[in-house]
């Protein structure tokens, strides 16, 4: 099972393996409070794409398309992450729970066999 969770939400035992999927550390959260098993910066959107998107919902469709293109050459890394745990939680810092890269990443990971 793959889940997504904001970095500001309390970790739970059901989260399984927790990995941060942001390029930047979430503001105001200590490493101890995040309780991570890994930080996968290389699968986060590029700095250029992140800055262009700027969490603007009107850019969501184009952001999604560009991010998917960035993920294409990272198939091996994505497969390794997916198969690293039975329960996997992708941790992200964005405020918007409907327009963020973790949603796209979760969809991509779910399609990997």
C-alpha positions in Angstrom: 0.0 0.0 0.0 1.2 3.5 -0.9 -0.1 6.5 1.1 0.8 10.2 1.2 0.9 12.3 4.2 1.8 15.9 5.0 5.0 16.4 7.0 3.0 18.4 9.5 0.7 15.4 10.3 1.6 13.1 13.1 3.3 9.8 12.2 1.4 6.6 13.0 2.5 3.0 13.2 0.4 2.2 10.1 2.5 4.5 7.9 5.1 1.8 7.4 8.2 3.1 5.7 8.1 6.9 5.6 10.2 8.7 3.0 10.3 12.5 2.5 9.8 13.2 -1.2 10.5 16.9 -1.2 13.7 18.5 -2.4 13.7 20.9 0.6 13.2 20.1 4.2 9.7 21.1 5.5 9.8 24.4 7.4 9.4 24.2 11.2 9.6 20.4 11.5 12.4 18.7 13.3 14.1 15.6 12.1 13.0 13.8 15.3 9.4 14.7 14.8 9.2 13.6 11.2 10.4 10.0 12.0 11.6 9.3 8.5 13.2 6.2 7.0 14.6 8.0 4.1 14.8 11.2 2.1 14.5 10.8 -1.7 15.4 14.3 -3.0 16.2 13.0 -6.5 12.6 12.0 -7.2 11.2 15.4 -6.2 10.4 18.0 -8.9 13.4 19.9 -10.1 14.1 23.3 -8.5 13.2 24.9 -11.8 9.8 23.1 -12.0 9.0 23.7 -8.3 9.7 27.4 -8.6 7.7 27.7 -11.9 4.7 25.8 -10.4 4.8 27.8 -7.1 1.7 25.8 -5.9 -0.5 27.6 -8.4 -3.6 25.3 -9.1 -4.1 27.0 -12.5 -0.7 25.5 -13.5 -1.6 22.0 -12.2 -2.2 20.2 -15.5 1.1 21.5 -17.0 3.0 20.9 -13.8 1.8 17.3 -13.7 2.8 16.8 -17.4 6.3 18.2 -16.8 6.8 16.3 -13.6 5.9 13.0 -15.3 8.5 13.8 -17.9 11.1 14.4 -15.2 10.2 11.0 -13.6 10.5 8.9 -16.8 14.3 8.4 -16.7 14.1 7.5 -13.0 12.2 4.2 -13.4 14.8 2.1 -11.6 14.9 4.4 -8.5 11.1 4.5 -8.5 10.9 0.7 -8.7 13.4 0.3 -5.9 11.4 2.7 -3.7 8.1 1.0 -4.4 9.4 -2.4 -3.5 11.3 -1.2 -0.4 8.3 -1.8 1.9 4.9 -3.4 2.0 3.5 -0.2 3.4 5.0 3.0 2.1 4.1 6.6 3.0 5.3 9.5 0.9 5.8 12.5 3.1 5.5 16.0 1.6 5.4 19.6 2.9 2.9 21.3 0.6 -0.2 22.9 2.1 -2.4 22.1 -0.9 -3.5 18.5 -0.5 -5.1 18.4 -4.0 -2.3 19.9 -6.1 1.1 18.6 -5.1 3.8 16.4 -6.5 3.3 13.6 -4.0 -0.1 12.8 -5.6 1.5 12.4 -9.0 4.4 10.4 -7.5 1.9 8.0 -5.8 0.1 7.4 -9.1 3.3 6.6 -10.8 4.5 4.2 -8.1 1.1 2.4 -8.1 1.5 1.6 -11.8 5.0 0.1 -11.4 5.1 -3.7 -11.2 
